[in-house]
Amino acid sequence: MFRRMPLALAAASARPTFEVHRLMDNPEDGHLTRVTYIKERASVIVSRFPQLGPRKEDPSDDVPQFDVNRRMSARFTVPEVATMLAVLESRVEKAAIANPGVEASASRDGDGFALDGVAITGPRDDRKKQEFKVTFDKTRTTQLYHFLEASLKDSLGFKH
């Protein structure tokens, strides 16, 4: 009588993302950190967007709060995500991560987690290096751990 058909939902096609907003009165201290899992490339991208101006007072104000043009992004492959998980699980104290686009170190930062290094961007003949430091506090570190673990399991084809 009824035929079941798979439905492709727009929300199902969105990439899993984990965001940390840090809005400050002084724009130099504020930023948005976004961690995105890209299934097609089996990789995780960590991006940091600087805060554009002072904290918004009006919630209906549609002026952007973070600067998309000055973002810093670093892409990590499955083995590098596994390395970050080893640091998060305290199996190793600190680990170096290097690929053609990133030279970084992952370490526990007190109760949190820190990625510190250089992102290499641009065409091969005109490479530019951007220094970055991304930190996660204790609560966000736990959320990051679960996000990275789920991303790793999904990229390897394991059921959650």
C-alpha positions as CSV (number, residue, x, y, z in Angstrom):
1,M,0.0,0.0,0.0
2,F,2.6,2.6,1.0
3,R,6.0,2.5,-0.5
4,R,9.0,3.6,1.6
5,M,11.4,5.9,-0.2
6,P,14.6,7.3,1.1
7,L,14.4,11.0,1.7
8,A,17.4,13.2,1.1
9,L,17.2,15.9,3.7
10,A,19.1,19.2,3.3
11,A,20.2,19.0,6.9
12,A,21.6,15.5,6.4
13,S,24.0,16.8,3.8
14,A,25.4,19.6,6.0
15,R,28.9,18.9,7.2
16,P,29.3,18.2,10.9
17,T,30.7,21.3,12.7
18,F,31.8,22.1,16.2
19,E,32.0,25.9,17.0
20,V,33.4,27.9,19.9
21,H,32.4,31.6,20.0
22,R,34.5,33.9,22.1
23,L,33.0,37.4,21.9
24,M,35.0,40.1,23.8
25,D,34.7,43.8,24.3
26,N,38.2,44.2,22.9
27,P,38.0,42.7,19.3
28,E,41.6,41.6,19.3
29,D,40.8,39.1,22.1
30,G,37.7,37.6,20.4
31,H,37.4,34.9,17.8
32,L,35.3,32.1,16.4
33,T,36.9,28.6,16.3
34,R,35.2,26.2,13.9
35,V,36.1,22.5,13.6
36,T,34.5,20.8,10.5
37,Y,34.6,17.2,9.4
38,I,34.7,16.6,5.6
39,K,33.7,13.1,4.9
40,E,34.5,13.2,1.2
41,R,38.2,14.0,2.0
42,A,38.3,12.1,5.3
43,S,39.7,15.1,7.0
44,V,39.0,17.7,9.7
45,I,39.5,21.4,9.2
46,V,40.2,23.7,12.1
47,S,39.5,27.4,11.3
48,R,39.8,30.5,13.4
49,F,38.0,33.7,12.5
50,P,39.0,37.0,14.2
51,Q,36.4,39.2,15.8
52,L,35.5,42.2,13.5
53,G,34.5,44.8,16.0
54,P,33.0,45.3,19.5
55,R,30.5,42.8,20.8
56,K,27.0,43.3,19.3
57,E,24.3,44.6,21.6
58,D,21.3,44.0,19.3
59,P,20.6,40.3,18.5
60,S,18.7,41.3,15.3
61,D,21.8,43.1,13.9
62,D,22.8,41.3,10.8
63,V,26.3,42.8,10.5
64,P,28.9,40.0,10.6
65,Q,30.6,39.5,13.9
66,F,33.7,37.6,12.6
67,D,36.0,38.3,9.7
68,V,35.8,35.6,7.0
69,N,38.5,37.2,4.9
70,R,41.2,36.9,7.6
71,R,40.4,33.4,8.7
72,M,43.2,30.9,9.3
73,S,42.5,27.2,8.4
74,A,44.4,24.0,8.8
75,R,43.4,20.7,7.4
76,F,44.2,17.4,9.3
77,T,44.0,13.9,7.8
78,V,42.7,10.8,9.5
79,P,46.2,9.8,11.0
80,E,46.7,13.4,12.3
81,V,43.2,13.3,13.9
82,A,44.2,10.1,15.6
83,T,47.4,11.8,16.8
84,M,45.3,14.6,18.3
85,L,43.1,11.9,20.0
86,A,46.2,10.3,21.5
87,V,47.1,13.7,23.0
88,L,43.5,14.3,24.2
89,E,43.5,10.8,25.9
90,S,46.9,11.6,27.5
91,R,48.5,8.7,25.8
92,V,51.3,11.1,24.7
93,E,52.1,14.5,26.3
94,K,52.7,16.4,23.0
95,A,52.8,15.4,19.3
96,A,54.1,17.1,16.2
97,I,51.8,17.2,13.2
98,A,53.2,18.0,9.8
99,N,51.7,17.8,6.3
100,P,52.1,20.0,3.2
101,G,49.6,22.5,4.6
102,V,50.4,22.4,8.4
103,E,53.3,22.3,10.8
104,A,51.8,22.1,14.3
105,S,52.1,20.7,17.7
106,A,49.2,19.3,19.7
107,S,49.4,19.4,23.5
108,R,47.4,19.4,26.7
109,D,47.2,22.9,28.0
110,G,46.4,22.5,31.7
111,D,42.9,21.1,31.7
112,G,42.5,22.0,28.0
113,F,44.0,21.4,24.6
114,A,46.1,23.5,22.3
115,L,47.1,23.4,18.7
116,D,50.0,25.7,18.0
117,G,51.9,26.1,14.7
118,V,51.9,27.4,11.1
119,A,49.4,27.0,8.4
120,I,50.9,27.1,4.9
121,T,48.5,28.5,2.3
122,G,48.5,29.7,-1.3
123,P,49.6,28.4,-4.7
124,R,52.8,26.3,-4.7
125,D,54.9,29.1,-6.2
126,D,53.7,31.7,-3.7
127,R,53.4,29.9,-0.3
128,K,52.5,32.0,2.7
129,K,52.8,31.0,6.3
130,Q,50.2,32.0,8.9
131,E,51.0,31.4,12.6
132,F,48.1,30.2,14.6
133,K,47.3,29.0,18.1
134,V,43.9,27.4,18.9
135,T,43.1,26.6,22.5
136,F,40.1,24.8,24.0
137,D,39.1,25.0,27.7
138,K,38.2,22.0,29.8
139,T,34.6,21.8,28.7
140,R,35.3,22.4,25.0
141,T,38.2,19.9,25.1
142,T,35.7,17.2,26.1
143,Q,33.4,18.3,23.2
144,L,36.3,18.4,20.8
145,Y,37.4,14.9,21.9
146,H,33.9,13.4,21.1
147,F,33.7,15.3,17.8
148,L,37.1,14.1,16.7
149,E,36.4,10.5,17.8
150,A,33.1,10.5,15.9
151,S,34.8,11.9,12.8
152,L,37.6,9.3,13.0
153,K,35.1,6.4,13.4
154,D,33.0,7.7,10.5
155,S,36.0,8.2,8.2
156,L,37.1,4.6,8.9
157,G,33.5,3.3,8.3
158,F,32.8,2.2,11.9
159,K,29.3,2.4,13.2
160,H,28.7,4.8,16.1
